[in-house]
Each structure stands twice: as structure tokens, then as C-alpha cells.
């Protein structure tokens, strides 16, 4: 796809970027090559390719659901300012 310098100015304005006049040709070439790559990718036939959640064929390793730490509730509640029936009491913040 061919971009004109007026297109670059419009894109820069929409993106709220300050582009100097002497940089327009450089941006024109860079954006043109990016759009060319996008056109190449759109030309590839992907109708028979199933969508992937991940590019590699891997699965998440699941660990067994077992308790690995000891219950330390009593220890932690001893240093808490206020507790009641195993719960932490906090000041009311919403009236």
C-alpha cells in the first residue's frame, strides 16, 4: 500500500504526534513497509487452520491440590489489634 505524505500528516495528527516536515519521508517509508507486511500476511490462506490459544502445543501442568503450609491462624491473630470468633475486626469505613 502506498502512503502519501498527506496521509502521514493525518495519521500523526490523529495519534497526537509531532512530526517534522523533514521526517515525513522516513515515516512514509516505514509505515509503507509495515502495511506491505500486513498485506502479505492477509494473502496467506488460513481457512483450514484451526485457531490456537498458544503458538506452542503445550498444556498447563497442574499440581495436586494438597495443603503445603501449616495453619497459623492463631499465631497471626495473637498479634492482630482486634479479633472475634476467628475473624479480624477492622474499623468501619463505609457508613
KAUR-V464598 format. One record per backbone hydrogen bond with DSSP energy under -0.5 kcal/mol. CO is the residue of the C=O (numbers start at 1). NH is the residue of the N-H. Records with the same first field share a line. If there is no record, write none. Layout:
CO->NH, NH
This chain:
1->3
4->8
5->9
6->10
7->11
8->12
9->13
10->14
11->15
12->17
13->16
17->19
18->20
20->23, 24
21->24
23->27
24->28
25->29
26->30
27->31
28->32
29->33
30->34
31->35
32->36
33->37
34->38
35->39
36->40
37->41
38->42
39->43
40->44
41->44
44->46
46->49
48->50
56->58
60->62
64->66
70->72
72->76
73->77
74->78
75->79
76->79
82->89
84->87
87->84
